[in-house]
């Protein structure tokens, strides 16, 4: 079986930046996020041994979601000054390594992850999704696994159809309904007042779906 590893580039670069102390090249260019990203990439390559690799990035802050809801991610500060130049730098390095880099105007990296996993996940193609965003747990299928970044730049949690419900209490088909009830503070999306993750899970477990709540 072939393996496709899809990486949430923006998520991993942010994680690497905040996990490592400042580093700079001889020219004074910040490089700690790039160094951390490549460290994670090498470790993942050795562990997963993929046949294909694609790295998806966000492109700007304006997407079809901000058109629908102008406050979407409106609570997020701009990227730190030392991180900004490292986005183009890591993309240049990845392209030099022959790795496919994808970004699309009006869409987030998460949208690209979803599109690729849906298109290529099949009995003859195992998809490994590398991300720090639990929203992507909705992409878990028989053929697509999600590897969630945990502590620092070394720990990963593999989430599959076999262990997701044990880990979180719900399956991939309930991710959107859970988010609808409890909201998502990191994306500035309000939920039902007074409903957190535990209450949302209790309601979904008791009633089966959002329509019945």
N, C-alpha and C positions, 0 to 999 in steps of 0.2 A: 504494500500500500504506500502510495506517495504521501508526503506531508507538506502542507503549506503553513508557514508561520507568519501570522499577521500581527504587526506591532503597532500599538497606539503610541506613535512617536511623541506627540505633545505631552502625554501623561508621563512617559518614561523620562523625558528630558527634564520636566519639572521636578520629578522625584530625585533624579540624579543631582540636580542643582542644589536642592536643599539638604541632601544627604551627605554631601562632601564639602570640605573646606575650600575656600577660594584657591583657584589655580590659574596661572596665566602663562601664555607662551612667551618666548623671548621678545616678541614684538609687543607684548602687553595685552594681547587678546585674552579675555576670560575663556577658560577651557574646562573647568571642573565638571560641568554638565555633560559635555562631549565625552570626557574621559569616563565618567560614570556610566553613560549610555552605552559606550562601546564595551565596557567591562561586563554589563548585563547581557549585551548582545552575544559576546563570545561564550559566556556561561550557558545561555539558552541554546546557542548553536551546538555546543558540546553535549548538552543533555537531550535535546529534542532531535537533533540531526535532520533538519528539514531539507526537502528537495528544492523548495522555493521559499523566498522571503519577500514580503512587502511591508513597507512602513508607511503608515498614514498619518498625516498632520492636519491640524486645523489651519484654515486659511482666512485670517481676519476674524473679526468678532461679529460681523453682520452675516446672518444666515437666514434661511427661511423661517427658523424659529423666532428670531427677533422681529420678523415681519408679522408673525402671528401674535407675539407677546413681547412688547417692547422692553419689559423689565427682565427678560430672560438673561441670566448671568450678570445682571446689572449691579450686583453686589461685589463683583470680583475686581480687585485692583489690577492695574497694569502689571505686566511681567517685570521683575526686577531688571534694572539697567544692565547688570552684568550677564543676565540670561539672554537678553534679546539678540545679540549678535551670534549666539551659539545655535540658534535655530537654522540659520543659513549655513553655518559651519558644519553642523552634523549632517545636513542634507547633502552638502558637497562631499563629505567623507563617505556617506552611504552610496552615493552615485559612483564614486571612484572605486568602491568595492564591488560594483555591479549589482547592487541591491535596488529593487524597484521602490521609488519614492512617489507617493500619491497625495495630492491635495487638490481640492476642487472648490472654486469660488461658490459661496452660498451654502456650503455644507461643512459639517464638522468631521474630524477624523473618525468619530464613532459611526457616522453614517457610512463611511468607506469600509470600516470593519464589518458592519452588518451586511453591506452589499457583497463583499468578497466572500464572507462565510456562507451566505445564502447561495451564491452562485457556484462555489467550488466544493462545499461540503457534500460528500457523497461516499458510497461504499468503497470507492477506490481512491478517495482523497481525504485524509484526516486533516482537519483545520485546527491549528493551535493559536488562540487569540491571547495576546499578551497586553495587559492593561491594568490600570489602577482604579478603574471606574466600575463599580458594581452594577451600574445600569446595563453593562454589557453581558450580565448573566442571562439576560433574555435570549442571547445568541447560543446558549448551550443546547446541543442536540446530540444525537447518537454519534454523529461524525465530527462535531465541533466542540472542543473543550476550551474553557477560559482559564488562563493562568493569571491570578490576581497578585499584583505586587503587594508585599507586606512591609516588613521592617527594612529600612535602608535600601540597598541596591542588590541584596543577595537572596532574600527569602521570597518564595513564590508559593501560592496555594492553588493547586490544580482543582478546578471545579468541573464535575461531569454530571451526566444524568443520574449516575449511580449514587453520588454523594451530596448533591446540591440540597435536596430536601432535608437530609440529616444535618447539614451545616447551617441552613438558614430557615428551615421550616416550611419552605415553599419551593415550587419548581419554576423553570424559566417562563412558563406560560402565565405566571402570576406576578412577574416583575412589574409590568406596567400598571396593574391594578393596585399593587402595593404602593407604588409611587403616586398614583392618583389620590389615594387616601391620605398618605402621610406627607406628601410633598417632597421637595428636595431643596434643603437650604443652600447647598453648594451651588445649585443652579438658579437660586432665587425663585423657586417655584412653590407657591403656597399650597398646602394640603387642607384637609378638613380640620378646623380649629380643634385642638385638644387631642388629635389623633397622631400618635407616634408609631414607631415600628411595631412595638408589641401589640398595641391596640389594633393596628391595621392587620397584622397577622391573625389575631384572634377573630376579627370580623370576617376575613377571607376564609379562614378555616371553618367557621361556623356556618356561613352562608354560601360558600362555594365560589361566588364571583361578585364582581362589583355591582352588577345589575340587581342582585338580590339583597344587597345590604340596605 
